[in-house]
């Protein structure tokens, strides 16, 4: 090593180097020299990097939007308490590198051997799921081709990285039991010379999994710096094989010349509260936003969870707390599965964003707020969320917190109205005995003994109270938008295309979200688990993915006027906090565009001849076997794609009126009002009821006598 090469090291670089390797014994003197030379050459631009870091600190970007003092104060208050309240995911010094979130691509993952392609290194990602029927393409882990202590799973960070820990799982499988019980860790800078982490003079052995699904985290006694890292299994479940799913905790060291880092970097200019919030913190953040924008926000709750936590919602409107005639009502919900937390945080970010943009005069946001009554319900299942939050983003696994406190999947806990409708259609009861919409809830479902979550009952009451037109429920673990029906019509079928009468409208609504998402329709993106939804434009009919009875989407469509879809907003159900800004950028435009679709189709008011609104009038569109009804003031909204439609308004006791209504391509519903008069029969009945008179019934003999002018005998 020359003096010239040594002169490039700064004191800070030497400290990092010594901290990384002081506790570990190298294989040989030659290996040590090669290793350190490689490290020195990689750090030639370290001083430049330090300058870059300084310029990238908060305040370094002049174009960054400044958050108002009230929210800044709140963020500072939260930051001061962060050490006490932040869950496990921040106890390690460094965040996940991104095996689960797919920031680490397949080409960065390698293995000593592979059992088959579907169990290759590219499948060794934390929480990756296998298909229902495991096959040669999509299985649930990396599995070694041989079961011996020489096997390894390798990650290429593509740059110098400070590694602080490893998280492991076993194989996701319904049919096999495979997991690693202990392992070593090896590091390298050139992928040829490897060094094993040591405990004094002995190799450091990390204890791993006891079963296949619960993640186990091992933090290194001292952080290590290198480019490559290997997990080297030493023992495994005796009845199984060497199979692992892995996440690496690591902080990339600054490198302005690193191509891969620059290519994948996503920077947001929105100064929002990017963190995971407990239930109490969520309520406090809502309060701060409400205080900042009191004229356009209102906080309320729709009920309580099984554990007694309030289900808080925030309304955003120019007249909060009031339904305005002709103004559609929109809702976003999230967290029906408590461990799918990205949707919850996205709604909290959306709430902040809309408040700040409204105050700054953003015309798009102002138009949305002034023309729409928006409701955001960030946490449908707060009990489940608190369980996942307590453990942390990397250790909650795939299912902890998914269900309500009494073990119910809230999203599929609604009455199965699609079966009720299809049975009525088969018996030809529609429209004589039953309508094709507003299907009533069965009596058994409303009994106290029914297995219905308190959260579900609160949602149903909320959905019945407000005349929602369009809704989206945010979920996680995939990148796709699903639309009704969610249950296949054919019994016993696990998946099958099952369209609603409004299939073309639903497909457009789904595409409006997916196409504006940064990743959903990207054909080059990696599959989250087993399905390549990008080939289908990032959308799919729910029943053709996996059939499920009693979904929130089907119930909403059949029992109310609201068209509901599910947005699966990220492969990682519970992303680390440092990934929230990028996930916000991925979804922000989609969240706004989908809200704007509530203004697509026709709208109007059905009135009587005196100008009074008629509630529960039925609006039918020729060729679409699904009707909607007017709200309490007689106003209605009917989502439709562009085209010309023959629309009919009818109400009990009124004449039927039909007109043509044309829907254009521009956002903005076409006005289509109706005036309908009473039928003669209804007018007669109304007069009789008003004067408390009943029809006069004459016996036949009296009627004949009156006609002949004679009085009947005995009178």
C-alpha positions in Angstrom: 0.0 0.0 0.0 1.5 3.3 -1.1 1.6 6.6 0.9 -0.4 8.2 -1.9 -3.2 5.7 -1.4 -3.1 6.2 2.3 -3.3 10.0 1.9 -6.8 9.7 0.5 -8.2 8.6 3.9 -9.7 11.1 6.2 -9.7 10.5 9.9 -13.5 9.8 9.7 -12.9 7.2 7.1 -10.3 5.5 9.2 -12.7 5.4 12.2 -15.4 3.8 10.1 -13.0 1.3 8.8 -11.7 0.4 12.2 -15.2 0.2 13.7 -16.3 -2.2 10.9 -13.5 -4.7 11.4 -11.9 -4.4 14.8 -13.8 -7.3 16.4 -13.3 -9.8 13.6 -10.4 -12.1 12.9 -9.4 -12.3 9.2 -8.5 -15.5 7.4 -4.9 -14.6 6.5 -2.6 -11.7 6.2 -2.9 -11.7 2.4 -6.7 -11.7 2.6 -6.7 -8.9 5.1 -4.5 -6.7 2.8 -6.6 -7.3 -0.3 -9.8 -6.6 1.7 -8.5 -3.2 3.0 -7.1 -2.2 -0.3 -10.5 -2.7 -1.8 -12.0 -0.6 1.0 -9.5 2.2 0.4 -10.1 2.3 -3.3 -13.9 2.5 -2.8 -13.5 5.5 -0.5 -11.5 7.8 -2.8 -14.4 10.2 -3.1 -15.3 10.2 0.6 -14.7 14.0 1.1 -16.9 14.7 -1.8 -19.6 12.5 -0.3 -19.5 14.4 3.0 -20.1 17.7 1.1 -23.0 16.0 -0.7 -24.5 14.9 2.6 -24.4 18.4 4.1 -26.2 19.8 1.1 -28.9 17.1 1.3 -29.8 17.8 5.0 -33.2 19.5 5.8 -33.0 23.0 4.5 -30.7 22.1 1.7 -33.5 22.0 -0.8 -34.9 25.5 -1.3 -37.7 24.2 -3.4 -39.1 22.1 -0.6 -42.5 23.1 0.6 -42.4 24.4 4.2 -45.0 23.0 6.6 -46.9 25.5 8.7 -45.8 26.1 12.3 -48.6 24.2 13.9 -47.8 20.9 12.3 -44.1 21.6 12.6 -44.6 22.0 16.4 -46.6 18.8 16.5 -43.9 16.9 14.6 -41.2 18.3 17.0 -43.3 17.2 20.0 -43.7 13.7 18.5 -40.0 13.5 17.7 -39.0 14.2 21.3 -41.1 11.2 22.4 -40.1 9.0 19.5 -37.6 6.9 21.6 -40.5 5.9 23.9 -43.2 5.3 21.3 -41.5 4.1 18.2 -42.0 0.3 17.7 -39.3 -2.3 17.2 -38.5 -1.4 13.6 -36.3 1.5 14.7 -34.5 -0.2 17.5 -31.8 -1.4 15.1 -29.5 1.4 13.9 -30.3 0.8 10.2 -33.5 0.2 8.3 -34.3 -2.8 6.0 -32.4 -2.7 2.7 -35.5 -3.6 0.8 -35.8 -7.3 0.0 -39.4 -7.3 1.1 -40.2 -3.9 -0.5 -38.4 -5.0 -3.8 -35.9 -2.2 -3.6 -33.3 -5.0 -3.8 -33.9 -6.5 -7.3 -33.5 -10.2 -8.2 -30.1 -9.7 -9.8 -28.7 -8.7 -6.4 -29.7 -12.0 -4.8 -27.5 -15.1 -5.2 -27.2 -18.5 -3.5 -24.8 -21.5 -3.3 -27.4 -23.8 -4.8 -31.1 -24.0 -5.5 -33.6 -26.9 -5.2 -35.5 -25.6 -8.3 -36.2 -22.3 -10.0 -39.3 -21.5 -8.0 -37.2 -21.8 -4.8 -34.3 -19.7 -6.1 -32.5 -16.9 -4.4 -35.0 -14.4 -5.9 -37.7 -16.0 -3.7 -35.7 -15.5 -0.5 -37.5 -12.3 0.5 -39.1 -11.7 3.9 -42.9 -12.4 3.9 -43.0 -13.5 0.3 -46.0 -15.8 -0.3 -46.3 -19.0 -2.2 -49.2 -19.7 -4.5 -52.0 -21.9 -3.2 -50.7 -24.7 -5.4 -47.0 -24.5 -5.1 -45.2 -24.9 -8.5 -41.9 -24.5 -10.3 -42.2 -20.7 -10.6 -43.6 -19.1 -7.4 -42.8 -20.9 -4.1 -42.3 -19.3 -0.7 -38.6 -19.1 0.0 -35.1 -19.8 -1.1 -34.3 -23.5 -0.6 -30.8 -24.9 -1.0 -30.2 -27.7 -3.4 -28.3 -29.6 -0.8 -28.7 -29.7 3.0 -25.2 -29.1 4.4 -23.5 -26.3 6.3 -21.7 -25.0 3.2 -24.9 -23.4 1.7 -25.4 -19.7 1.7 -27.8 -16.9 0.6 -26.1 -13.7 -0.6 -27.1 -10.1 -1.1 -25.1 -7.7 -3.2 -25.7 -4.1 -1.9 -24.0 -2.7 -5.0 -22.2 -0.2 -2.7 -20.5 0.0 0.6 -23.1 -0.5 3.3 -23.1 -0.6 7.1 -24.9 -3.8 8.0 -26.4 -4.0 11.4 -28.6 -7.1 11.4 -30.6 -9.9 9.7 -34.2 -11.0 9.9 -35.2 -14.5 8.9 -38.3 -16.6 8.3 -38.9 -20.2 7.2 -40.6 -21.3 4.0 -44.2 -20.2 3.3 -45.9 -23.4 2.4 -49.1 -25.3 3.1 -47.5 -28.6 2.5 -43.9 -28.4 3.8 -42.2 -27.5 7.1 -38.8 -25.9 6.4 -36.8 -23.4 8.3 -33.3 -22.6 9.5 -32.6 -22.8 13.2 -29.1 -21.2 13.3 -26.7 -19.4 10.9 -23.4 -17.6 10.5 -22.9 -14.3 8.7 -20.1 -13.6 6.2 -19.1 -10.3 4.5 -17.0 -9.4 1.5 -16.0 -6.4 -0.6 -15.2 -8.3 -3.8 -17.4 -11.5 -3.5 -14.2 -13.6 -3.5 -12.6 -13.0 -0.1 -15.0 -13.6 2.7 -14.8 -13.0 6.4 -17.1 -14.6 9.0 -18.4 -12.5 11.9 -16.6 -13.5 15.1 -17.3 -13.8 18.8 -13.8 -13.5 20.0 -11.9 -16.2 18.2 -14.9 -18.3 17.4 -17.4 -17.9 14.6 -20.5 -16.0 15.7 -23.6 -18.3 15.6 -27.0 -16.6 15.4 -30.1 -18.4 16.7 -32.9 -18.3 14.1 -36.4 -19.6 13.7 -38.5 -22.1 15.7 -41.3 -22.2 13.1 -41.7 -21.0 9.5 -43.8 -17.8 9.8 -42.8 -15.6 12.7 -39.8 -13.4 11.8 -36.7 -13.5 14.0 -34.4 -10.5 14.2 -30.7 -10.8 15.0 -28.7 -7.5 15.6 -25.0 -7.7 15.1 -22.9 -6.9 18.3 -21.0 -4.3 16.1 -22.0 -2.9 12.7 -19.9 -4.1 9.8 -19.1 -2.3 6.5 -18.9 -4.2 3.2 -20.7 -4.5 -0.1 -21.7 -8.2 0.0 -23.3 -10.1 2.9 -24.0 -13.9 3.2 -26.3 -15.8 5.5 -24.7 -19.3 6.0 -27.2 -21.8 7.6 -25.7 -24.1 10.2 -28.7 -26.1 11.4 -32.3 -26.5 10.3 -35.6 -28.2 11.3 -34.7 -31.9 11.4 -37.7 -33.0 9.3 -37.2 -30.2 6.8 -34.7 -28.6 4.5 -32.6 -25.5 4.3 -35.1 -22.8 3.3 -35.1 -19.1 4.2 -36.8 -15.8 3.7 -34.5 -12.9 4.6 -34.3 -9.2 5.2 -31.0 -7.4 5.7 -30.7 -4.3 7.9 -28.2 -1.8 6.5 -27.4 1.8 5.9 -25.8 2.5 2.4 -22.8 4.7 2.8 -23.0 7.9 0.7 -21.6 7.6 -2.8 -22.5 10.3 -5.4 -21.1 8.1 -8.2 -23.4 5.2 -7.5 -25.6 4.7 -10.5 -28.1 2.3 -8.9 -28.7 4.6 -6.0 -29.4 7.6 -8.2 -31.7 5.5 -10.5 -33.9 4.2 -7.7 -34.0 7.4 -5.6 -37.5 8.9 -5.1 -37.6 12.3 -3.4 -40.8 14.0 -2.2 -41.2 17.8 -1.8 -44.2 17.4 0.5 -43.2 18.2 4.1 -45.6 15.9 5.9 -45.5 13.7 9.0 -43.8 10.6 7.6 -44.0 8.1 10.5 -46.1 5.3 11.8 -48.7 6.6 14.3 -50.2 4.8 17.3 -54.0 5.2 17.7 -53.4 8.1 20.2 -50.9 9.8 17.8 -53.4 9.4 14.9 -56.1 11.1 16.9 -53.7 13.9 17.8 -52.6 14.4 14.2 -56.2 14.7 13.1 -56.7 17.3 15.8 -53.7 19.3 14.6 -55.0 19.2 11.0 -58.5 20.2 12.2 -57.1 23.2 14.1 -55.1 24.2 11.0 -58.0 23.9 8.6 -61.1 24.4 10.8 -63.3 25.7 8.0 -62.9 22.6 5.8 -62.5 19.7 8.3 -64.5 17.9 11.0 -63.5 15.0 13.2 -66.1 12.4 14.2 -66.3 8.7 15.0 -68.6 6.1 13.6 -68.5 3.7 16.6 -66.0 1.6 18.7 -63.8 -1.4 18.1 -64.1 -4.7 20.1 -61.3 -3.3 22.3 -63.1 0.0 22.9 -61.1 2.2 20.6 -63.0 4.8 18.7 -63.2 4.5 14.9 -62.2 8.1 14.0 -63.0 9.7 10.6 -62.2 13.1 9.3 -64.4 15.0 6.9 -63.0 17.4 4.3 -65.6 19.7 2.8 -66.3 23.4 2.4 -69.3 22.9 4.6 -68.2 20.2 7.1 -71.0 18.4 8.9 -73.6 19.1 6.2 -74.8 17.3 3.2 -75.3 19.7 0.3 -77.9 19.0 -2.3 -76.1 17.9 -5.5 -72.7 17.4 -3.9 -71.5 13.8 -4.0 -70.1 12.0 -0.9 -66.8 10.1 -1.3 -65.0 7.9 1.2 -61.6 6.2 1.7 -61.2 3.6 4.3 -58.1 1.7 5.4 -56.9 -0.8 7.9 -59.8 -3.4 7.8 -56.8 -5.8 8.1 -55.0 -4.2 11.0 -51.5 -5.2 9.9 -51.9 -3.7 6.4 -50.8 -0.3 7.6 -49.6 1.5 4.5 -53.1 2.5 3.6 -53.7 3.9 7.0 -50.6 6.2 6.8 -51.5 7.2 3.2 -54.9 8.5 4.4 -53.2 10.4 7.2 -50.8 11.9 4.7 -53.6 12.7 2.3 -55.4 14.5 5.1 -52.4 16.7 5.8 -51.7 17.2 2.1 -55.2 18.4 1.3 -55.2 20.8 4.2 -51.9 22.4 3.3 -52.6 22.6 -0.4 -56.0 24.1 0.2 -54.4 26.8 2.4 -51.7 27.4 -0.3 -54.4 28.0 -3.0 -54.0 24.8 -5.0 -56.9 25.1 -7.5 -57.2 21.4 -8.0 -57.5 20.7 -4.3 -59.8 23.7 -3.8 -62.2 22.4 -6.5 -62.2 18.9 -4.9 -63.0 20.3 -1.5 -65.7 22.7 -2.7 -67.4 20.2 -5.0 -67.1 17.0 -2.9 -67.8 15.9 0.6 -64.8 13.7 1.4 -64.6 11.2 4.3 -61.4 9.5 5.4 -61.5 6.6 7.9 -57.9 5.6 8.3 -58.2 2.7 10.8 -61.2 0.4 10.5 -59.4 -2.2 12.8 -57.4 -0.2 15.4 -57.2 -3.2 17.7 -55.3 -5.3 15.1 -53.2 -2.3 14.1 -52.0 -1.8 17.7 -50.8 -5.4 17.9 -48.8 -5.1 14.7 -47.5 -1.6 15.7 -46.3 -2.9 19.0 -44.1 -5.5 17.4 -42.9 -3.3 14.5 -42.8 -3.3 10.8 -40.3 -6.1 10.2 -41.4 -8.5 13.0 -45.2 -8.4 12.7 -45.1 -11.0 9.9 -47.8 -11.6 7.4 -50.8 -12.0 9.6 -50.3 -10.6 13.1 -53.1 -8.0 13.6 -55.0 -8.9 10.5 -58.2 -9.9 12.3 -60.4 -8.0 14.9 -60.0 -8.7 18.6 -62.6 -11.5 18.3 -60.8 -13.1 15.3 -63.0 -11.8 12.5 -61.8 -10.7 9.1 -63.7 -7.4 8.9 -63.4 -7.0 5.1 -65.2 -10.3 4.5 -67.6 -10.0 7.4 -70.5 -8.4 5.6 -73.7 -10.3 4.6 -73.5 -12.2 1.4 -76.0 -10.3 -0.7 -74.7 -11.5 -4.1 -76.0 -15.0 -3.4 -79.4 -13.5 -2.3 -79.6 -11.5 -5.5 -78.6 -14.4 -7.8 -81.1 -16.7 -6.1 -83.9 -14.1 -6.7 -82.8 -13.8 -10.3 -83.0 -17.6 -10.7 -86.5 -17.6 -9.3 -87.5 -14.6 -11.6 -88.5 -12.5 -8.6 -86.9 -9.4 -10.0 -88.4 -6.8 -10.3 -91.8 -8.2 -9.1 -90.8 -9.4 -5.6 -87.4 -7.9 -5.2 -85.3 -5.0 -6.6 -82.0 -5.4 -8.4 -80.4 -3.0 -5.9 -80.7 -2.0 -2.2 -80.9 -5.7 -1.4 -82.0 -6.0 2.2 -79.8 -7.5 4.9 -81.0 -11.0 6.0 -82.7 -11.3 9.4 -80.2 -13.9 10.7 -77.3 -11.4 10.1 -78.9 -8.8 12.4 -79.4 -11.2 15.3 -77.2 -10.7 18.4 -75.8 -14.3 18.0 -74.5 -13.6 14.5 -70.7 -13.6 14.1 -70.5 -10.0 13.2 -67.7 -7.7 14.5 -68.6 -4.4 16.2 -66.5 -2.7 13.6 -68.5 -4.2 10.8 -71.8 -3.1 12.4 -70.4 0.4 12.7 -69.4 0.5 9.1 -72.8 -0.7 7.9 -74.6 2.0 10.0 -72.2 4.6 8.5 -72.8 3.4 5.0 -76.6 3.5 5.4 -76.5 6.9 7.0 -74.6 8.8 4.3 -75.4 8.8 0.6 -71.9 7.7 -0.6 -71.4 7.6 -4.3 -67.8 6.2 -4.6 -65.4 4.6 -2.2 -62.0 3.0 -2.0 -60.7 0.7 0.7 -56.9 0.6 0.9 -55.3 -2.7 1.6 -51.7 -4.1 1.3 -49.5 -7.0 0.3 -50.0 -6.5 -3.4 -50.0 -3.9 -6.2 -53.5 -4.2 -7.9 -57.0 -2.7 -7.8 -59.9 -5.1 -7.5 -63.5 -4.5 -8.2 -66.8 -6.5 -7.7 -68.0 -9.1 -7.7 -65.7 -10.6 -5.2 -67.6 -13.9 -5.1 -67.8 -16.3 -8.1 -71.4 -17.0 -9.2 -70.6 -20.7 -9.7 -70.6 -22.6 -6.4 -67.4 -24.4 -5.5 -65.3 -22.4 -7.9 -62.1 -20.9 -6.3 -61.7 -18.2 -9.0 -63.9 -17.2 -11.9 -64.7 -14.0 -13.8 -67.9 -12.6 -12.2 -68.8 -9.1 -13.6 -71.5 -6.8 -12.2 -74.0 -5.0 -14.5 -71.6 -2.0 -14.2 -68.5 -3.9 -15.2 -67.4 -1.3 -17.7 -67.7 1.5 -15.1 -65.8 -0.5 -12.5 -63.0 -1.3 -14.9 -62.6 2.4 -15.7 -62.6 3.3 -12.0 -60.0 0.6 -11.3 -57.8 1.7 -14.2 -58.0 5.4 -13.1 -56.2 4.4 -9.9 -53.8 1.8 -11.3 -52.7 3.8 -14.4 -51.7 6.8 -12.3 -49.8 4.8 -9.7 -46.1 4.8 -10.2 -45.7 1.0 -10.3 -49.0 -0.8 -10.8 -49.0 -0.8 -14.6 -45.2 -1.0 -15.0 -44.7 -4.2 -17.1 -41.0 -4.4 -16.1 -41.7 -4.4 -12.3 -41.1 -7.5 -10.3 -44.1 -9.6 -9.2 -44.9 -9.1 -5.5 -45.7 -12.7 -4.8 -47.2 -15.0 -7.5 -49.4 -12.9 -9.8 -48.3 -10.6 -12.6 -51.1 -8.0 -12.4 -49.2 -5.5 -14.5 -50.2 -7.6 -17.6 -53.8 -6.8 -16.8 -53.2 -3.1 -16.4 -52.9 -3.5 -12.7 -56.6 -4.3 -12.2 -58.6 -7.5 -11.7 -62.1 -8.6 -11.0 -62.1 -9.8 -7.4 -63.7 -13.2 -8.0 -61.3 -14.0 -10.8 -58.4 -13.5 -8.3 -59.8 -15.4 -5.3 -63.5 -15.8 -4.6 -64.8 -14.6 -1.2 -68.3 -14.2 0.1 -69.5 -11.2 2.1 -66.9 -8.6 1.0 -67.3 -4.9 1.8 -67.2 -4.2 -2.0 -70.1 -6.5 -2.9 -72.1 -5.3 0.1 -71.6 -1.7 -0.8 -72.7 -2.1 -4.4 -75.8 -4.2 -3.6 -77.0 -2.6 -0.4 -76.2 1.1 -1.1 -75.6 3.4 -4.0 -71.9 3.3 -3.5 -69.5 1.8 -6.0 -66.6 0.4 -3.9 -63.2 -0.9 -5.0 -60.1 -2.3 -3.2 -56.7 -0.7 -3.7 -53.7 -2.9 -2.8 -51.2 -0.2 -2.5 -47.9 -1.9 -1.9 -46.1 -5.3 -1.8 -45.0 -4.7 1.8 -48.0 -4.6 4.2 -46.0 -2.7 6.9 -43.2 -0.7 5.2 -40.5 0.8 7.3 -40.9 4.5 8.1 -38.1 5.5 5.8 -40.1 4.0 2.9 -43.2 6.1 3.6 -42.1 9.1 1.5 -41.6 6.9 -1.6 -44.9 5.1 -1.0 -46.6 8.5 -0.8 -45.1 9.5 -4.1 -46.2 6.2 -5.6 -49.9 6.7 -4.5 -50.5 10.4 -4.2 -51.7 11.1 -7.8 -53.8 7.9 -7.8 -55.5 9.0 -4.5 -56.5 12.3 -6.1 -57.5 11.0 -9.5 -59.7 8.3 -8.1 -61.5 10.9 -5.9 -62.2 13.0 -9.0 -64.0 10.1 -10.6 -67.0 10.7 -8.3 -67.8 13.5 -10.7 -68.1 11.2 -13.7 -71.6 10.2 -15.0 -74.9 11.9 -14.4 -76.4 13.7 -11.4 -79.6 15.6 -10.6 -82.6 16.0 -8.4 -86.0 14.3 -8.7 -88.8 16.7 -7.6 -92.5 16.7 -7.6 -94.6 19.4 -9.4 -94.4 21.6 -6.3 -90.5 21.5 -6.4 -90.1 19.3 -3.4 -87.3 16.6 -3.5 -88.5 13.0 -3.6 -86.5 10.6 -1.5 -86.0 6.9 -2.6 -87.0 7.6 -6.2 -85.4 4.9 -8.4 -83.1 5.9 -11.2 -82.8 3.3 -14.0 -80.5 3.3 -17.0 -81.6 1.3 -20.0 -79.3 -1.7 -20.6 -77.8 -1.7 -17.1 -79.6 -4.0 -14.7 -78.7 -2.1 -11.6 -80.5 0.9 -10.3 -79.7 3.6 -7.7 -82.0 5.7 -5.5 -82.3 9.3 -4.5 -81.1 10.6 -1.2 -83.3 12.3 1.4 -83.4 15.6 -0.5 -84.2 13.9 -3.8 -80.7 14.3 -5.2 -78.9 11.4 -6.9 -75.6 10.5 -8.7 -75.2 7.7 -11.2 -71.6 6.8 -12.2 -71.4 6.1 -16.0 -68.8 6.0 -18.7 -69.1 8.5 -21.6 -72.0 7.9 -23.9 -75.7 8.6 -24.4 -78.2 6.9 -22.0 -81.9 6.5 -21.7 -82.6 7.3 -18.0 -85.9 6.7 -16.2 -87.1 8.1 -12.8 -89.9 6.4 -10.9 -91.3 6.6 -7.4 -94.2 5.0 -5.6 -97.3 7.0 -6.3 -95.7 9.1 -9.1 -95.8 8.9 -12.9 -92.8 7.4 -14.7 -90.6 9.9 -16.6 -87.8 9.1 -19.1 -85.3 11.3 -20.8 -82.0 11.0 -22.7 -78.8 12.1 -20.8 -75.4 12.4 -22.4 -72.1 11.9 -20.5 -69.0 13.5 -21.9 -65.4 12.7 -21.6 -64.5 15.6 -19.4 -64.7 15.3 -15.6 -67.9 16.8 -14.4 -71.2 14.9 -14.1 -74.0 15.8 -16.6 -77.0 17.4 -15.0 -80.1 15.3 -15.5 -83.1 16.5 -13.3 -86.6 15.0 -13.2 -90.0 16.4 -12.4 -92.6 13.8 -11.8 -96.3 14.2 -10.9 -98.7 12.1 -8.8 -100.7 9.4 -10.4 -104.5 9.8 -10.2 -104.8 6.8 -7.9 -102.2 8.2 -5.5 -103.9 11.6 -5.5 -107.2 10.1 -4.6 -105.6 8.1 -1.8 -103.8 11.3 -0.6 -107.1 13.3 -0.5 -108.9 10.5 1.3 -106.2 10.2 3.9 -106.1 14.0 4.4 -109.8 14.2 5.2 -110.0 10.9 7.0 -112.6 9.5 4.5 -113.1 5.9 3.4 -114.6 4.6 0.2 -118.5 4.2 0.4 -119.5 0.6 -0.1 -123.1 0.0 -1.2 -124.9 -3.4 -1.0 -125.9 -4.7 -4.5 -129.7 -4.2 -3.8 -129.2 -0.6 -2.6 -127.2 0.1 -5.8 -129.9 -1.4 -8.0 -132.7 0.5 -6.1 -130.8 3.8 -6.5 -130.5 3.2 -10.2 -134.3 2.5 -10.5 -135.3 5.4 -8.2 -137.0 3.1 -5.7 -136.3 2.7 -2.1 -135.4 -0.9 -1.1 -137.6 -2.7 1.4 -136.9 -2.2 5.1 -135.3 1.2 4.7 
